Amino acid sequence: MFQAAVQRFYVSAAAESVCRTIFLVGFRRYCKKTSTKLRVSEALSGSQLGSDVKVQGWVRSVRPQKDNIFLHVNDGSSLQSLQIVAGAKLNDPLLTFGSAVEVTGVLKKSPHQKQPVELEAEQIRVVGECNPIDFPFKIKERHSLEYIRKLPHLRCRTNAFSSLLRIRSEATAAIHSYFKDNGFVQIHTPIITSNDCEGAGELFRVEPSGPDYVDDEDFFSVPAFLTVSGQLHLEVISGAFSKVYTFGPSFRAENSQSRRHLAEFFMVEAEISFTESLEDLTRVMEDMFRSATEHVLAHCVEDVDLFHRHVTPGHRDTVEAMLNKSFPVITYTEAIEILHRHSEKFTFPTDWGCDLKTEHEKYLVKHCGNVPVFVTNYPYDLKPFYARDNQDHPKHT
């Protein structure tokens, strides 16, 4: 009996020891430091100084030294890259310019004035290799926009295109926010449609392909096209909703190689019911432009500054002037009179009844202080078939 009791004691002691071991292992795992995953823009803000963080992105530069290795990593969330400082033992032959990495370490204040913070790496994992010899972008080289455009799958990694995409994203959000805050309902108008909204005939026709379809057979029983505008659909819907808008792709089959003739672009269109005057419309357009521009300038400071310095030098003053001045409203007749007083001759005529060309529009903008200009009361014959005539001024819109 005594021997059995001793055996039971040893078994209990062993079980207790096993339980204690399991508890301690679990406790250590629970107490182990966990890294907070941050975007590069969040890391650069310095809000997580002293914390264990994880950053994922693409290597913009590699600078190995005897005792350390310095990396610059960018994930597209910021124009600036995050500097990574690591010991030489973390150097990896696969750690090259263009490679995708995951870096874990402690975020610290940088001793250098050019960067606010840096990440002291404890672990660097290469998750995507890149051969710097075959990679079409070379480190420390500035490539022309013409060369970058030939690489649509990689051009978003360049400063110019990444800044442009961030600005466009913020502008899109600002436009939607403006309309939502002002009581507009967003309408998704059809992309494939049977109507030619403006009657210009510059349409991309949509046809089915495959062995089950006959060449002369229309899928919708009528010819179908990519939309040039959602306006006609909005006009119908404005009979039930007082404020509606659409923001989507439009397509124009204009075979012209210029910035003013795009085959595909995004367009904002709005319709308002129960309007009393054109001022009801011009106020919405001016407020939307001003609101979206102010939002972009506030949220894309570095990206906008990049374009002001390298793409459109001197344009900053023009933008500020547009935000500080009201947009003038002039009639078509007043515009023609202004053009007639111009000392230099235009390439196209400026007689009453002519359509305003690009050179005319540019001069009117310059004449009015380099701000957007509203021109009203056009001759009726110059406007599309759906434009309503002006009851106060016959033969005008």
VMD Tcl script that draws the C-alpha trace (Angstrom):
set ca {
  {0.00 0.00 0.00}
  {2.84 2.38 0.88}
  {4.53 1.63 -2.43}
  {1.34 2.36 -4.36}
  {0.96 5.68 -2.56}
  {4.53 6.64 -3.44}
  {3.89 5.80 -7.09}
  {0.76 7.93 -7.09}
  {2.79 10.79 -5.58}
  {5.44 10.58 -8.28}
  {2.79 10.48 -11.00}
  {1.09 13.57 -9.56}
  {4.40 15.42 -9.29}
  {5.25 14.56 -12.89}
  {1.84 15.70 -14.11}
  {2.21 18.95 -12.19}
  {5.62 19.51 -13.72}
  {4.24 18.94 -17.23}
  {1.35 21.33 -16.58}
  {3.76 23.96 -15.23}
  {5.92 23.61 -18.36}
  {2.92 23.96 -20.68}
  {1.72 26.98 -18.73}
  {5.11 28.70 -18.88}
  {5.49 28.07 -22.63}
  {2.02 29.43 -23.29}
  {2.67 32.41 -21.03}
  {5.92 33.22 -22.82}
  {4.17 33.02 -26.17}
  {1.40 35.27 -24.90}
  {3.90 37.80 -23.54}
  {6.06 37.71 -26.67}
  {6.25 41.10 -28.36}
  {3.89 41.43 -31.31}
  {4.71 43.80 -34.15}
  {2.20 46.39 -35.32}
  {1.79 46.42 -39.08}
  {2.14 49.95 -40.43}
  {2.07 51.59 -43.81}
  {5.12 53.69 -44.67}
  {3.10 56.90 -44.32}
  {1.99 55.84 -40.83}
  {5.56 55.00 -39.83}
  {6.84 58.35 -41.11}
  {4.27 60.18 -38.99}
  {6.21 59.11 -35.89}
  {3.10 58.17 -33.92}
  {4.54 54.72 -33.12}
  {8.05 55.72 -32.01}
  {9.64 53.08 -29.81}
  {7.20 50.38 -30.91}
  {7.86 47.07 -32.59}
  {6.47 47.45 -36.09}
  {6.26 45.57 -39.36}
  {6.53 47.32 -42.74}
  {6.03 45.80 -46.16}
  {7.03 47.41 -49.45}
  {9.47 47.62 -52.32}
  {13.13 48.53 -52.04}
  {13.99 51.89 -53.61}
  {17.69 51.82 -52.73}
  {20.28 49.58 -51.07}
  {23.47 50.88 -49.47}
  {25.59 48.18 -47.80}
  {28.46 49.15 -45.49}
  {30.93 47.21 -43.40}
  {28.81 47.00 -40.24}
  {25.37 48.08 -41.44}
  {23.06 48.06 -44.42}
  {20.72 50.91 -45.29}
  {17.51 50.47 -47.28}
  {14.78 52.79 -48.45}
  {11.40 51.08 -48.65}
  {8.19 52.46 -50.16}
  {4.71 50.94 -50.28}
  {2.91 53.59 -52.33}
  {1.25 55.28 -49.36}
  {3.70 58.20 -49.35}
  {6.03 60.05 -51.67}
  {8.79 59.63 -49.08}
  {10.41 56.27 -48.38}
  {11.18 54.84 -44.96}
  {14.87 54.30 -44.13}
  {15.70 50.85 -42.78}
  {18.90 50.39 -40.75}
  {20.06 46.80 -40.27}
  {23.17 44.96 -39.19}
  {25.41 43.49 -41.87}
  {24.33 39.99 -40.82}
  {20.83 40.70 -42.20}
  {22.21 41.37 -45.67}
  {20.83 38.98 -48.25}
  {21.94 38.48 -51.88}
  {18.25 38.71 -52.83}
  {17.94 42.10 -51.15}
  {18.20 44.27 -54.26}
  {16.69 47.37 -55.80}
  {13.07 46.60 -56.74}
  {12.65 43.56 -54.50}
  {9.60 43.23 -52.23}
  {10.43 42.93 -48.53}
  {8.87 42.57 -45.11}
  {10.82 44.31 -42.35}
  {10.27 43.91 -38.61}
  {11.98 46.04 -36.00}
  {11.81 49.06 -33.71}
  {10.77 52.46 -35.00}
  {13.18 55.12 -33.75}
  {13.84 58.81 -34.21}
  {16.45 59.36 -36.89}
  {19.63 61.28 -36.03}
  {19.61 62.81 -39.51}
  {17.61 65.95 -40.27}
  {16.48 64.78 -43.72}
  {14.24 62.06 -42.26}
  {12.11 62.13 -39.10}
  {12.26 58.42 -38.23}
  {13.99 55.22 -39.21}
  {13.33 51.55 -38.62}
  {16.01 49.57 -36.82}
  {15.51 46.16 -38.39}
  {15.55 42.93 -36.42}
  {14.39 40.79 -39.32}
  {14.23 41.29 -43.09}
  {12.39 38.82 -45.27}
  {12.53 39.02 -49.07}
  {9.05 38.08 -50.31}
  {9.61 38.99 -53.96}
  {12.88 38.84 -55.86}
  {14.02 41.35 -58.48}
  {16.94 41.15 -60.86}
  {18.33 44.72 -60.93}
  {20.11 44.05 -64.22}
  {16.92 43.14 -66.08}
  {14.73 45.61 -64.17}
  {13.84 48.43 -66.64}
  {14.25 51.17 -64.00}
  {17.75 51.87 -62.81}
  {18.64 53.20 -59.39}
  {19.59 56.89 -59.20}
  {18.46 57.48 -62.81}
  {15.67 59.86 -63.83}
  {13.62 58.34 -66.62}
  {11.56 60.39 -69.04}
  {7.77 60.19 -69.03}
  {7.89 58.86 -72.60}
  {10.02 55.94 -71.43}
  {7.90 55.31 -68.32}
  {4.66 55.19 -70.35}
  {6.01 52.16 -72.20}
  {5.98 50.19 -68.93}
  {2.36 50.35 -67.71}
  {2.89 47.48 -65.23}
  {5.77 49.28 -63.48}
  {5.23 53.01 -64.00}
  {3.15 53.26 -60.81}
  {6.39 52.74 -58.86}
  {7.82 56.05 -60.08}
  {7.35 59.25 -58.11}
  {5.45 61.06 -60.87}
  {2.85 58.36 -61.46}
  {2.46 57.35 -57.81}
  {1.87 61.00 -56.86}
  {-0.62 61.37 -59.70}
  {-2.57 58.30 -58.58}
  {-2.69 59.44 -54.95}
  {-3.92 62.88 -56.03}
  {-6.55 61.33 -58.27}
  {-7.71 59.06 -55.45}
  {-8.12 61.99 -53.06}
  {-9.85 64.10 -55.72}
  {-12.33 61.30 -56.40}
  {-13.09 60.95 -52.69}
  {-13.50 64.74 -52.38}
  {-15.97 64.90 -55.29}
  {-18.11 62.12 -53.86}
  {-17.94 63.75 -50.43}
  {-19.08 67.11 -51.80}
  {-22.15 65.67 -53.51}
  {-23.05 63.52 -50.52}
  {-22.77 66.45 -48.11}
  {-25.02 68.53 -50.37}
  {-27.84 66.02 -50.69}
  {-27.13 64.53 -54.12}
  {-27.94 60.89 -54.92}
  {-25.31 59.00 -56.90}
  {-26.66 57.22 -59.97}
  {-24.76 54.53 -61.86}
  {-25.72 55.19 -65.46}
  {-25.21 52.44 -68.09}
  {-21.81 52.03 -69.71}
  {-23.24 50.04 -72.63}
  {-26.06 52.02 -74.20}
  {-27.95 52.42 -77.47}
  {-28.10 56.21 -77.46}
  {-25.69 58.81 -78.78}
  {-26.12 61.46 -76.11}
  {-24.60 64.40 -77.97}
  {-25.39 63.30 -81.51}
  {-21.77 63.62 -82.63}
  {-21.41 60.02 -83.77}
  {-18.03 59.57 -82.06}
  {-18.90 56.20 -80.51}
  {-17.22 52.87 -79.85}
  {-19.58 50.15 -81.00}
  {-19.94 47.09 -78.79}
  {-20.36 43.74 -80.53}
  {-20.35 40.20 -79.11}
  {-17.65 37.78 -80.17}
  {-17.60 34.01 -80.29}
  {-18.87 31.10 -82.41}
  {-22.46 31.46 -81.08}
  {-22.99 34.90 -82.60}
  {-23.60 35.94 -86.18}
  {-21.71 38.96 -87.50}
  {-24.81 40.89 -88.52}
  {-26.74 40.08 -85.32}
  {-27.00 42.75 -82.62}
  {-26.77 41.44 -79.05}
  {-29.48 43.82 -77.79}
  {-31.46 43.67 -81.05}
  {-30.25 47.23 -81.70}
  {-26.73 48.64 -82.13}
  {-24.99 49.20 -78.77}
  {-22.15 51.57 -77.89}
  {-19.89 52.58 -75.02}
  {-21.42 55.62 -73.35}
  {-20.25 59.12 -74.17}
  {-22.31 60.64 -71.33}
  {-24.81 59.66 -68.65}
  {-26.67 62.94 -68.99}
  {-29.82 61.65 -70.68}
  {-30.27 59.00 -67.99}
  {-29.78 61.62 -65.27}
  {-32.35 63.89 -66.86}
  {-34.92 61.11 -66.65}
  {-34.05 60.29 -63.05}
  {-34.20 63.96 -62.07}
  {-37.94 63.63 -62.58}
  {-38.04 61.64 -59.34}
  {-34.95 62.87 -57.46}
  {-34.29 66.59 -57.08}
  {-30.50 66.22 -56.96}
  {-28.58 63.46 -58.76}
  {-25.07 62.96 -60.12}
  {-22.95 60.34 -61.81}
  {-19.19 59.91 -61.81}
  {-18.01 57.26 -64.20}
  {-16.16 56.39 -67.38}
  {-16.97 57.97 -70.74}
  {-15.67 56.97 -74.16}
  {-15.13 59.03 -77.30}
  {-13.98 57.57 -80.61}
  {-12.13 60.72 -81.67}
  {-9.03 59.73 -83.58}
  {-6.93 62.66 -82.38}
  {-3.63 62.41 -80.55}
  {-3.92 65.25 -78.06}
  {-4.60 65.78 -74.37}
  {-8.00 67.26 -75.22}
  {-9.17 64.17 -77.10}
  {-9.16 61.14 -74.84}
  {-10.60 57.78 -75.83}
  {-11.49 57.05 -72.19}
  {-11.89 59.35 -69.20}
  {-13.96 59.82 -66.04}
  {-16.60 62.52 -66.05}
  {-18.73 64.15 -63.34}
  {-22.28 65.05 -64.35}
  {-25.11 66.38 -62.20}
  {-28.75 67.35 -62.61}
  {-30.83 69.57 -60.32}
  {-34.61 69.88 -60.41}
  {-36.59 73.03 -59.58}
  {-33.78 75.44 -60.52}
  {-34.66 79.13 -60.76}
  {-31.65 80.41 -62.69}
  {-28.29 79.48 -64.15}
  {-26.74 80.71 -60.91}
  {-28.13 77.60 -59.20}
  {-25.95 75.53 -61.52}
  {-22.81 77.67 -61.64}
  {-22.75 77.82 -57.83}
  {-22.66 74.01 -57.60}
  {-19.86 73.73 -60.16}
  {-17.75 76.41 -58.51}
  {-18.28 75.04 -55.00}
  {-17.46 71.49 -56.11}
  {-14.25 72.60 -57.82}
  {-13.19 74.70 -54.84}
  {-14.03 71.98 -52.29}
  {-12.21 69.22 -54.20}
  {-9.15 71.40 -54.82}
  {-8.86 72.43 -51.17}
  {-9.16 68.79 -50.12}
  {-6.36 67.71 -52.47}
  {-4.07 70.54 -51.37}
  {-4.64 69.62 -47.71}
  {-4.15 65.85 -48.08}
  {-1.54 65.62 -50.86}
  {0.92 68.33 -49.89}
  {4.08 66.51 -50.98}
  {2.55 65.08 -54.15}
  {1.22 68.46 -55.28}
  {4.56 70.08 -54.47}
  {6.32 67.51 -56.68}
  {4.24 68.60 -59.67}
  {4.70 72.28 -58.88}
  {8.47 71.81 -58.84}
  {9.03 69.43 -61.76}
  {5.94 69.29 -63.99}
  {4.18 72.68 -63.91}
  {6.55 75.25 -62.35}
  {4.79 78.48 -61.42}
  {1.34 76.90 -61.39}
  {1.00 77.22 -57.60}
  {0.05 80.92 -57.86}
  {-2.61 80.10 -60.44}
  {-4.21 77.53 -58.14}
  {-4.20 79.92 -55.19}
  {-5.79 82.64 -57.33}
  {-8.59 80.28 -58.37}
  {-9.32 79.51 -54.73}
  {-9.35 83.15 -53.66}
  {-11.43 84.63 -56.49}
  {-15.00 84.08 -57.58}
  {-15.49 82.61 -61.04}
  {-16.83 85.35 -63.37}
  {-19.99 84.78 -65.41}
  {-20.21 86.46 -68.82}
  {-22.61 86.06 -71.72}
  {-21.64 84.76 -75.11}
  {-22.16 88.22 -76.58}
  {-19.84 89.76 -73.97}
  {-17.25 87.10 -74.76}
  {-17.36 87.95 -78.48}
  {-16.95 91.65 -77.66}
  {-13.90 90.89 -75.49}
  {-12.36 88.84 -78.30}
  {-13.02 91.63 -80.81}
  {-11.10 94.09 -78.64}
  {-8.06 91.81 -78.63}
  {-5.20 93.47 -80.52}
  {-3.84 90.28 -82.06}
  {-5.71 88.27 -84.66}
  {-6.96 84.77 -83.89}
  {-6.57 81.83 -86.22}
  {-10.32 81.22 -86.16}
  {-12.95 83.95 -86.71}
  {-14.67 85.63 -83.76}
  {-17.89 86.75 -85.43}
  {-21.13 86.47 -83.48}
  {-22.51 82.98 -84.02}
  {-19.14 81.22 -84.25}
  {-18.23 78.46 -81.84}
  {-15.55 79.36 -79.29}
  {-12.27 77.57 -80.00}
  {-9.42 76.71 -77.64}
  {-7.51 79.90 -78.44}
  {-10.62 81.95 -77.65}
  {-11.22 80.16 -74.36}
  {-7.60 80.61 -73.27}
  {-7.74 84.33 -73.95}
  {-11.04 84.74 -72.07}
  {-9.54 82.97 -69.04}
  {-6.45 85.20 -69.18}
  {-8.59 88.31 -69.62}
  {-10.68 87.42 -66.54}
  {-7.69 86.93 -64.24}
  {-6.61 83.33 -64.97}
  {-9.62 81.80 -63.23}
  {-12.37 79.56 -64.65}
  {-15.03 81.51 -66.58}
  {-18.69 80.67 -67.14}
  {-20.04 81.69 -70.57}
  {-23.85 81.75 -70.80}
  {-26.53 82.52 -73.37}
  {-24.92 80.72 -76.30}
  {-26.63 80.88 -79.69}
  {-29.15 78.08 -79.79}
  {-27.70 76.58 -83.00}
  {-24.33 75.93 -81.30}
  {-25.70 73.69 -78.55}
  {-26.82 70.02 -78.67}
  {-30.39 69.13 -79.59}
  {-31.40 68.55 -75.95}
  {-30.37 72.03 -74.73}
  {-33.34 74.12 -73.66}
  {-33.82 77.53 -75.24}
  {-33.56 80.66 -73.09}
  {-37.04 82.13 -72.65}
  {-35.62 85.54 -71.74}
  {-33.36 85.67 -74.80}
  {-34.83 83.95 -77.89}
  {-32.42 81.85 -79.99}
  {-30.12 81.49 -76.96}
  {-29.60 78.67 -74.47}
}
mol new
graphics top color blue
foreach p $ca { graphics top sphere $p radius 0.5 }
foreach p [lrange $ca 0 end-1] q [lrange $ca 1 end] { graphics top cylinder $p $q radius 0.2 }
display resetview
